[in-house]
Amino acid sequence: MDNQNIEKGKTAAITSYILIIGVLIAMSMNSENKNSFASFHIRQALGLSLTFISLGLIISNFDSPMISISMWVFLSVLWTYGIFSAINGQTKPIPLLGDYFQKWFASIS
């Protein structure tokens, strides 16, 4: 990926990490002029948002602060990794789940 492509898609890529609303905004920003860098990070952020919602729904059934805190720490670390990857212009998948997000959301470009 060339630097010009990365710079053009960086705003949409960073915006996508603002939970689910950021993903929707970034998708609309990337709808006209498709940018592969932005698309990569949109898929990563969408996967993180859906993971957050899914785990939140499952964990809400338990009344244990230890489980809740573990989920928050886990997702915060992955989110931080993803947003710093976007800021630095890298296309490294999020650890553990990033490759799956790229495969599952391949139709989002």
Secondary structure, DSSP 8 states (H G I E B T S, - for coil): --HHHHHHHHHHHHHTTSHHHHHHHHHHHTSSS--HHHHHHHHHHHHHHHHHHHHHHHHTTS--HHHHHHHHHHHHHHHHHHHHHHHTT-----TTTHHHHHHHTTT--
